[in-house]
């Protein structure tokens, strides 16, 4: 009799323990579910945050914000300089006027329109777009991703043009000024080899190796057959009449370049960069 009572009490204790541990497991399960849902909500909010164009309206709890100012292709507002508005150096291409390049154009469009801006088929001076694309390796913008070094700083010096002159900082000023420089070299009848010494290529690989690689890629994209190692005039002018915006966009995609992002200049800059687009005094004259 006493044994049965003891056994009954023992079973009762075991049942209580089972219920207790069951409740603990259930509580843990509910906690993990709540944590998972919170993480999903945060990811959705971050995704929404990345897509917002007007970042002054909202910033995700200050945890993913470095600057509330969107990344700009022309952070120093070089487009507004008098010399870019009037006179022989004035920008003529409508798509590049009035600050439109700052946020409204894709990287591929900026390259294309800059090449067109400083080319004249009538005068015989045109700029090879693959030449400009090759010089993007000066800042490792072709093959290196967003998180290689300081991406925002690399954008400021995109093609290594006049790297010590701050008024040319920014993707758009770098590209359009570079195309202008290559046109001037042609007007002066300077052989490409001599011009290239005045505009040094900063990549560890030689210019000709990178150019040849890019020619192979663009020949496939544009269905052309230009030489990988052309004579002087070829470096200056090849591909001009055969490469459009879509071809340049495809070129960025093949290289898996961060420049393939069509909304690159409609997004916030990467957090942690030394470049703060809300305070560019250090980088602009």
C-alpha positions, 0 to 999 in steps of 0.5 A: 500500500505504501509502495503504491502511494509512493509510486503514485507520488513519483509518477505525479512528480514526473508528470509535473516535470514533463509539463514544466519542460514542455512549457519551457520548450514551447516558450523557447520556440515562441521566442525563436519565432518572434526573433525570426519574424523581427529579423525578417521585418528588419530585412524588409525595412532595410530593403525599403530603406535602400530603395528610398530616394528621399532619405531625408524623410526616413532613416532606419533607426540610424543603424544603416545610415552614414549620410542622409545625402544620396550618393552623387555622380557629381558631388562637387556640383562641377556642372554649375561652374561657369566654365562648364556653362559658357564658353568653349568648354561648355557642356552641349549634350542635353542629358549632361546639362543642369546637374542631370548627371548627378542622380538621374543617369546610370554609370553606362549613360554617363560614359556614353554621353560623355564620349559623345560630348567630346567627339566630332565625326565631322572634325575627325576627333572621336573618343573610343569608349573602350579606352574610357572603360579601360581607365576605370581600372585606375580606381579598380572600378571594373573588377573589384566589388563594393567592399574592396577598399573605400568604394565612395573614394574610388568613385571620386577618382574614377579614371585617375584624371587630374587626381590632385585637382579636386574640382574633377572629383566625382564619377561624372566630372572624371569621365567627361573631363577624361574624354575631353582630354583624349580629344585634345590629344588628337587635336594636337596630333599626339601619338597615343603612346606619347599621350598615354605617358601624360595620362598614366595608367595606375593599374598593376597590370599594363594598360595594353593587357587590360585594354586587350582584355576589354576589347575581347569582351566588347567585341563579343558584346557589340559583335565587332572585330577590333584589334586587341593591340591597335595602332595609335589611332585605333586606341583613340577612336575604335568602337565609337560608332559601334557601342551604345548604352546597352553595350556599356551596361552589358560590359559592366555586368560581364565584369560584375562591376559595381557600376552595373547598378543602374540606381547607383547614384540614387542610393545612399553611400556605403556606411563607414566611408571617409567620404560624407556626401553631406560635407564635401568641403575636404574634397571640393574646391 
